[in-house]
Structures are given as C-alpha cells and as structure tokens.
C-alpha cells in the first residue's frame, strides 16, 4: 500500500544542500541537481511508472542515478540491474521481482529487454516537465548479490535501511566531493551515491569504459575529497601514476578484507587523509567502520550495541542485527533473513587475537588440506605483507594425497627501483616469509608469478580453484 511515513530520496537530497552547487558527474556528461529539480530525466513520464516494479537497466551510471532519484517514493519497487549480470539471469530476476516496467538509457528495447509494461528512456539531458513529486510509496529497493556462481539472490531494502549508516555517521562536510570505483547498482556503490545525495555533496562516477588512470585523472581534476573502493581497487590504483594527482581527505576500503599491508600503503601514499575500512554486505548492511589504521576491529564492538548495531560471533561467523539489514529475499531463496532473533549471518569468519578480531575468510571459501582448514584470505594477507608483492590470490589445487594443496598466484611490484621484478629468487623468499607466520599446512606448495589477477566488476578478486 502507498505510504508516506518517511522522506523520499529526492526530498531528502533536496533538503541536504544548495542544489545549483551540487552535481553528478559521469564519464561523458554531468547533471546539476538544480536542473533536475526543474525537469525530468525520464521525459516527463514519471506518472506512468507510479506504483510499478521498475527495472533500472541503464548502461551508464549517471542515468541510473537520475532514475533512482526520481523514482524513489513513486515506484513501488526499484530493481537495480548491474551491467555485469549474465544475460541468462535476466528472466529469473524479472520474474522473481515481478517487474512490470523498464527504465533504460536506450531509445528502444533490445532482444534482452523484458517485455513487461512501459519502456521509458532515461537521459542526462534534463527536459522541462511539470508534475508533482509526491511521496506515494515506501519504495522497495532490490539489490542483487554479487556471487560468482549460480543465480543471484534478490535482497530487499528500503531507503531507511540503506541510509541508516549515513544518518548515524553524522554529517560529512557540506562541500564534500565523493567518488568511488564501485558501480552504484551494487550495495557498496549505492552507499556512496546516498552519502553524496543525503549529505549535501556531489559525486564523480566511474565508468567501465575508462581505464583506472583515466578515472583517477578525471576525479583529481574535479578535486575529489572522499574516495572509496575495495582493497583490490586500491592496490591497482596505487600502481598507477595518476593516483599521485589525488589529494583526498578521506579514503575508505570495503568489500574485501583490508589487510595491514594495503592500509599501510595508503597511509604512506596519502598522509593527509583519514584511512578507514568498513564492513558491509548486501544482506547485513553497514556493520562498522574502523579508523585506527589497523586491520581487523576492536573486540569491544562485539556483544554491545553501538549506533544501533549489535554484533555477535557464533561458530566463528560474524552476525549482525540492526535497522540497516535487509528485510528479506525475493524469489527462490527462502532462507530467513534475518533469523528469528533478528541477526543476519554474514558468513564471514573472524578470529579473536588478544583484544582484536581479525577476518580470516569466507565460510564457503575454505580449502581442505588433509582435513585441516585453510582460508585463502589469511594466507594472502601474509603474502601481501612481503615488500615486493603487489597482490596475491591463494587457491586450491587438487592433490591425490591430501585432497587439496595451497598454491598462490602473485603479482610483484613494478615500481621504479623494485628489485627482482621478474621474480628471480623471490619464490623462496616469499615461502620463507609464509613459514615464519603460518602453520605448515597453510604455507603454499607453489608460488606462480603472474602479470595480473582476474578482478570482477565488483572490484573483488575472482575466486577460482585449479
């Protein structure tokens, strides 16, 4: 049923700052929010989408952002369609979400577009339009999980659950200029879009069509102050000369385990910036943010409520309860979200060492070496701490004796002056580095030096087994 018990994204962002001075910048254009206040990116067809379940399926992030701003509070449901979603999953997503309208930045449907209800084109060229932007619905926001295999899960949020961490964090500087490597159709990128809109700032969007260097140069030219990405994003960025052009005030990592090596590298690279890492997931929402420069998080955060978030650890898995968590799944995934006690099981395994918890990996990513468990991320953290290593990926290799062996693909630094850039003599040194920090069964049986690692559109390393 229509509801109006909270503000829409448009109403909240309009009140958060002086609109003419705020903008969204894409790779090929920009839109001033003041122009959007007087017109429409949807060609004045907002009324046709009222009360519908709208699939936002644009190729460009800028047009996706404009559609979300206009449709929250008007559409009954918004389905955020990541551009990297396999085409064979489209029918499953549209059926599970009961899609009955499509917004695209194309002028006509193509073969992969669902044939359901109105097809509305979204454009960064704002057209004059006379209509009332009233808050008719508490719109459901449907985000897709980013698993690498199988069908995605459709996760149901509202603007209130999505914005909970932003409201609790307090106001960012009103002239903050945000940017992110993330795509706003995924949870991490959507959080940054909302932080900019609800906090009174502007946002520079990335594009899959441009290189890392071009994106960094464009962000620097705009004077970006707040930049966010995964640890993998940042490892790649710091090797690019354009990273030196940035002068951020705030750098944040999330989406993967932030090991001590990448935190230290960012601190050295951007000494004037606050370097923080956060834990968040599509289902659990934003759990916490850590700004002390250390990997892991203080044990004091577990077992007590802080900013409306409660955390506990059961069987090694981190569980979160808060108003930021998703409400439920749609479609064929019927497991409870959250559980009967209101907690979401994140599936992330943590280990208490002294007064601090450390992330060691995903529950479903364990390598079984002769009956002993190995979390790839734990081994990667050790390898990445070697001074000549840029990044690594640990994976399983089948073994007739132990069932599996641990092997590592390693990318070496290519900075000027880095010795042994081709890996001569380094395999032994890295293995000795691992033996000094890890039990025997966790030490890689082999090191493979590779020029790069496969990275998904989400900015995370693609996990695979041999």
ChimeraX attribute file (.defattr): number of C-alpha atoms within 10 A of each C-alpha:
attribute: neighborCount
match mode: 1-to-1
recipient: residues
	/A:1	7
	/A:2	14
	/A:3	12
	/A:4	12
	/A:5	10
	/A:6	14
	/A:7	16
	/A:8	25
	/A:9	23
	/A:10	24
	/A:11	18
	/A:12	16
	/A:13	22
	/A:14	18
	/A:15	14
	/A:16	17
	/A:17	19
	/A:18	15
	/A:19	19
	/A:20	12
	/A:21	13
	/A:22	23
	/A:23	21
	/A:24	26
	/A:25	21
	/A:26	19
	/A:27	19
	/A:28	9
	/A:29	10
	/A:30	17
	/A:31	19
	/A:32	17
	/A:33	24
	/A:34	15
	/A:35	17
	/A:36	23
	/A:37	17
	/A:38	13
	/A:39	18
	/A:40	24
	/A:41	25
	/A:42	25
	/A:43	16
	/A:44	16
	/A:45	16
	/A:46	20
	/A:47	13
	/A:48	15
	/A:49	22
	/A:50	19
	/A:51	19
	/A:52	21
	/A:53	24
	/A:54	32
	/A:55	26
	/A:56	25
	/A:57	23
	/A:58	24
	/A:59	17
	/A:60	22
	/A:61	24
	/A:62	27
	/A:63	27
	/A:64	23
	/A:65	20
	/A:66	22
	/A:67	27
	/A:68	20
	/A:69	21
	/A:70	21
	/A:71	28
	/A:72	28
	/A:73	30
	/A:74	25
	/A:75	27
	/A:76	22
	/A:77	28
	/A:78	29
	/A:79	26
	/A:80	23
	/A:81	22
	/A:82	22
	/A:83	16
	/A:84	11
	/A:85	15
	/A:86	10
	/A:87	11
	/A:88	10
	/A:89	12
	/A:90	16
	/A:91	13
	/A:92	15
	/A:93	23
	/A:94	23
	/A:95	13
	/A:96	16
	/A:97	20
	/A:98	18
	/A:99	21
	/A:100	20
	/A:101	23
	/A:102	26
	/A:103	22
	/A:104	23
	/A:105	23
	/A:106	15
	/A:107	11
	/A:108	10
	/A:109	16
	/A:110	9
	/A:111	6
	/A:112	10
	/A:113	17
	/A:114	18
	/A:115	15
	/A:116	14
	/A:117	15
	/A:118	15
	/A:119	22
	/A:120	24
	/A:121	20
	/A:122	25
	/A:123	22
	/A:124	24
	/A:125	17
	/A:126	20
	/A:127	16
	/A:128	15
	/A:129	17
	/A:130	10
	/A:131	13
	/A:132	8
	/A:133	17
	/A:134	14
	/A:135	22
	/A:136	19
	/A:137	22
	/A:138	23
	/A:139	26
	/A:140	20
	/A:141	24
	/A:142	27
	/A:143	25
	/A:144	23
	/A:145	17
	/A:146	20
	/A:147	12
	/A:148	11
	/A:149	6
	/A:150	7
	/A:151	19
	/A:152	18
	/A:153	22
	/A:154	24
	/A:155	23
	/A:156	24
	/A:157	25
	/A:158	19
	/A:159	19
	/A:160	19
	/A:161	20
	/A:162	22
	/A:163	21
	/A:164	18
	/A:165	23
	/A:166	20
	/A:167	14
	/A:168	11
	/A:169	11
	/A:170	9
	/A:171	13
	/A:172	16
	/A:173	11
	/A:174	15
	/A:175	16
	/A:176	21
	/A:177	24
	/A:178	25
	/A:179	30
	/A:180	26
	/A:181	25
	/A:182	25
	/A:183	24
	/A:184	23
	/A:185	25
	/A:186	19
	/A:187	25
	/A:188	24
	/A:189	20
	/A:190	19
	/A:191	21
	/A:192	23
	/A:193	24
	/A:194	23
	/A:195	23
	/A:196	28
	/A:197	26
	/A:198	24
	/A:199	23
	/A:200	25
	/A:201	26
	/A:202	27
	/A:203	28
	/A:204	27
	/A:205	27
	/A:206	26
	/A:207	20
	/A:208	16
	/A:209	10
	/A:210	11
	/A:211	11
	/A:212	20
	/A:213	16
	/A:214	16
	/A:215	24
	/A:216	25
	/A:217	18
	/A:218	21
	/A:219	27
	/A:220	20
	/A:221	11
	/A:222	15
	/A:223	18
	/A:224	23
	/A:225	20
	/A:226	22
	/A:227	22
	/A:228	22
	/A:229	26
	/A:230	24
	/A:231	24
	/A:232	24
	/A:233	21
	/A:234	22
	/A:235	17
	/A:236	15
	/A:237	19
	/A:238	17
	/A:239	16
	/A:240	15
	/A:241	11
	/A:242	18
	/A:243	21
	/A:244	15
	/A:245	14
	/A:246	19
	/A:247	18
	/A:248	20
	/A:249	16
	/A:250	18
	/A:251	21
	/A:252	24
	/A:253	24
	/A:254	22
	/A:255	21
	/A:256	20
	/A:257	26
	/A:258	25
	/A:259	23
	/A:260	16
	/A:261	22
	/A:262	23
	/A:263	21
	/A:264	15
	/A:265	14
	/A:266	20
	/A:267	17
	/A:268	11
	/A:269	14
	/A:270	18
	/A:271	13
	/A:272	12
	/A:273	18
	/A:274	17
	/A:275	22
	/A:276	22
	/A:277	29
	/A:278	20
	/A:279	19
	/A:280	22
	/A:281	18
	/A:282	24
	/A:283	27
	/A:284	24
	/A:285	27
	/A:286	26
	/A:287	23
	/A:288	17
	/A:289	17
	/A:290	17
	/A:291	13
	/A:292	13
	/A:293	15
	/A:294	18
	/A:295	22
	/A:296	24
	/A:297	23
	/A:298	16
	/A:299	14
	/A:300	11
	/A:301	17
	/A:302	18
	/A:303	12
	/A:304	11
	/A:305	12
	/A:306	15
	/A:307	13
	/A:308	14
	/A:309	20
	/A:310	18
	/A:311	21
	/A:312	16
	/A:313	17
	/A:314	11
	/A:315	7
	/A:316	16
	/A:317	19
	/A:318	20
	/A:319	22
	/A:320	25
	/A:321	22
	/A:322	24
	/A:323	17
	/A:324	25
	/A:325	30
	/A:326	24
	/A:327	19
	/A:328	16
	/A:329	23
	/A:330	17
	/A:331	15
	/A:332	11
	/A:333	15
	/A:334	10
	/A:335	9
	/A:336	14
	/A:337	20
	/A:338	21
	/A:339	11
	/A:340	8
	/A:341	7
	/A:342	17
	/A:343	20
	/A:344	22
	/A:345	21
	/A:346	18
	/A:347	15
	/A:348	19
	/A:349	21
	/A:350	22
	/A:351	16
	/A:352	15
	/A:353	10
	/A:354	8
	/A:355	9
	/A:356	16
	/A:357	19
	/A:358	19
	/A:359	23
	/A:360	23
	/A:361	22
	/A:362	17
	/A:363	14
	/A:364	10
	/A:365	18
	/A:366	17
	/A:367	22
	/A:368	17
	/A:369	20
	/A:370	13
	/A:371	11
	/A:372	11
	/A:373	13
	/A:374	24
	/A:375	22
	/A:376	24
	/A:377	23
	/A:378	18
	/A:379	25
	/A:380	22
	/A:381	22
	/A:382	21
	/A:383	27
	/A:384	22
	/A:385	19
	/A:386	16
	/A:387	12
	/A:388	20
	/A:389	21
	/A:390	23
	/A:391	26
	/A:392	27
	/A:393	23
	/A:394	25
	/A:395	25
	/A:396	22
	/A:397	18
	/A:398	13
	/A:399	12
	/A:400	7
	/A:401	9
	/A:402	12
	/A:403	14
	/A:404	19
	/A:405	24
	/A:406	25
	/A:407	22
	/A:408	23
	/A:409	20
	/A:410	25
	/A:411	22
	/A:412	25
	/A:413	20
	/A:414	16
	/A:415	13
	/A:416	7
	/A:417	8
	/A:418	12
	/A:419	14
	/A:420	13
	/A:421	17
	/A:422	14
	/A:423	19
	/A:424	10
	/A:425	9
	/A:426	18
	/A:427	15
	/A:428	13
	/A:429	11
	/A:430	23
	/A:431	16
	/A:432	13
	/A:433	16
	/A:434	22
	/A:435	16
	/A:436	12
	/A:437	13
	/A:438	15
	/A:439	10
	/A:440	11
	/A:441	17
	/A:442	22
	/A:443	24
	/A:444	22
	/A:445	13
	/A:446	15
	/A:447	19
	/A:448	13
	/A:449	19
	/A:450	15
	/A:451	11
	/A:452	14
	/A:453	16
	/A:454	12
	/A:455	13
	/A:456	13
	/A:457	18
	/A:458	24
	/A:459	19
	/A:460	18
	/A:461	19
	/A:462	14
	/A:463	16
	/A:464	13
	/A:465	12
	/A:466	9
